[in-house]
Amino acid sequence: MTPAPSIRASGEADLPDILAIYNDAVENTTAIWNETISDLEGRRTWWRERTARGFPILIAEAGGEVVGYGTYGDFRVYQGYRFTVENSVYVRKEMRRKGIAAALLAALIDAAEGQDLHVMVAGIEAGNTASIRLHERFGFREVARMPETGFKFGRWLDLVLMQKMLG
């Protein structure tokens, strides 16, 4: 059994690991509906902008290695949505299904509640049942299913929106 990962705030030194996990998700999964990989400078800009706004970027470590990361940010940019955030959790391919995503999601929920946020949203590709089940375990419920709103790998993707009331 894999020991529980430790969760900590990220630093700029973690960006190569974050980049590798992100690019793997872009190239090989429908977890990110982007088709263009990033570079280190792109991830650095993303990291600086997100952390400057007070949004956490958390790292999961196991065996002294970065095995995943999680964050949340604006759900939508309009002021009326300022108490609602959308989460993202990504885990290295060979470390999936070992409790790492659950540890990251729990820490993100705690951080959001500590910031007095009201709602956390997850946008999940409908075929990603592992992510849907994970979010359900943490009290998220499906609030919308949007057919064919994305396109990747030559096929249309359905979006499931889930939300959790915080606090």
C-alpha positions in Angstrom: 0.0 0.0 0.0 1.2 3.5 -0.9 1.7 5.7 2.2 -0.5 8.8 2.4 1.0 11.7 0.4 2.1 14.8 2.2 0.4 18.0 0.9 2.1 21.4 0.9 2.0 24.7 -0.8 3.9 24.8 -4.1 6.9 26.9 -4.9 8.5 28.0 -8.2 11.0 25.1 -7.8 8.0 22.7 -8.3 7.2 24.1 -11.7 9.1 21.5 -13.7 7.1 18.7 -12.0 3.8 20.6 -12.4 4.6 21.2 -16.0 5.3 17.5 -16.6 2.0 16.4 -15.0 0.1 19.1 -16.8 1.5 18.3 -20.2 0.9 14.6 -19.8 -2.8 15.4 -19.0 -3.0 17.6 -22.1 -1.4 15.0 -24.4 -3.1 11.9 -23.0 -6.3 12.6 -21.3 -9.6 14.5 -21.5 -9.1 16.0 -18.0 -7.8 19.2 -19.7 -9.6 20.3 -22.8 -6.5 21.9 -24.2 -4.5 20.5 -27.1 -1.4 22.6 -26.7 1.3 21.7 -24.2 2.8 24.4 -22.1 6.4 25.4 -21.5 8.1 26.3 -18.3 7.6 30.0 -18.8 3.9 29.5 -19.4 3.5 27.6 -16.2 5.6 30.2 -14.3 3.3 32.9 -15.5 0.2 30.9 -14.5 1.7 30.1 -11.1 2.6 33.7 -10.4 -0.8 35.1 -11.4 -2.7 32.4 -9.5 -0.7 32.7 -6.3 -0.7 36.5 -6.4 -4.5 36.4 -6.3 -4.4 34.2 -3.2 -5.4 31.0 -4.9 -3.5 27.9 -3.6 -1.5 25.6 -5.8 -0.9 22.5 -3.6 1.7 19.8 -4.2 1.3 16.1 -3.2 4.6 14.4 -2.4 5.2 10.7 -1.9 8.6 9.1 -1.5 10.2 12.5 -1.8 8.7 13.1 -5.3 6.0 15.4 -6.5 3.2 13.0 -7.6 0.3 15.5 -8.1 -1.0 19.0 -7.7 -4.2 20.7 -7.1 -5.5 24.3 -7.3 -8.6 26.4 -7.6 -9.3 29.6 -9.3 -12.1 31.8 -10.6 -15.2 29.9 -11.8 -16.1 33.0 -13.9 -14.4 36.3 -13.8 -17.4 38.5 -13.0 -17.6 40.0 -9.5 -20.9 38.2 -8.7 -19.0 34.9 -8.8 -16.2 36.0 -6.4 -17.3 33.5 -3.7 -17.3 30.5 -6.2 -14.2 28.7 -7.4 -13.4 25.8 -9.7 -11.0 23.1 -8.7 -8.4 21.2 -10.7 -6.6 18.1 -9.5 -3.9 16.3 -11.5 -1.9 13.2 -10.5 1.1 11.6 -12.3 -0.1 8.7 -14.4 1.6 5.9 -12.5 0.4 7.2 -9.2 -3.3 7.5 -9.9 -5.9 5.6 -7.8 -3.6 5.7 -4.7 -5.5 8.3 -2.7 -3.4 11.3 -3.9 -6.3 13.1 -5.7 -8.5 12.6 -2.6 -5.8 14.1 -0.4 -5.4 17.1 -2.7 -9.1 17.6 -3.0 -9.6 17.5 0.8 -6.8 20.1 1.2 -8.4 22.4 -1.5 -11.8 22.2 0.2 -10.2 23.1 3.5 -8.3 26.0 1.9 -11.4 27.4 0.2 -13.4 27.2 3.5 -10.6 29.0 5.2 -11.0 31.8 2.6 -14.7 32.0 3.3 -15.6 30.9 -0.2 -19.2 29.7 -0.7 -19.2 27.2 -3.6 -16.6 24.9 -5.2 -17.3 23.7 -8.8 -15.8 20.9 -10.7 -16.1 20.6 -14.5 -15.4 17.0 -15.4 -15.5 15.1 -18.8 -18.5 12.8 -18.5 -16.4 9.7 -19.2 -14.1 10.4 -16.3 -16.0 8.3 -13.8 -13.1 8.1 -11.4 -13.1 11.9 -11.0 -16.9 12.1 -10.7 -16.9 9.4 -8.0 -14.1 11.2 -6.2 -16.0 14.4 -6.1 -19.2 12.6 -5.0 -17.3 11.2 -2.0 -16.5 14.8 -1.0 -20.1 15.9 -1.2 -20.2 17.3 -4.7 -23.4 16.8 -6.6 -24.0 16.9 -10.3 -25.9 20.1 -11.2 -25.6 20.0 -15.0 -24.6 17.8 -17.9 -23.8 19.6 -21.1 -23.6 17.4 -24.2 -20.9 17.9 -26.8 -19.5 21.2 -25.4 -15.9 20.2 -25.9 -13.8 18.5 -28.7 -10.6 16.6 -28.3 -8.9 13.5 -29.8 -11.3 13.7 -32.8 -14.5 13.4 -30.7 -17.1 15.4 -28.9 -16.9 15.6 -25.1 -19.7 16.0 -22.6 -19.2 18.2 -19.6 -20.5 17.3 -16.1 -20.7 20.2 -13.7 -20.6 19.3 -10.0 -20.7 21.6 -7.1 -20.2 21.6 -3.3 -21.6 24.2 -0.9 -18.7 25.1 1.4 -18.7 26.0 5.1 
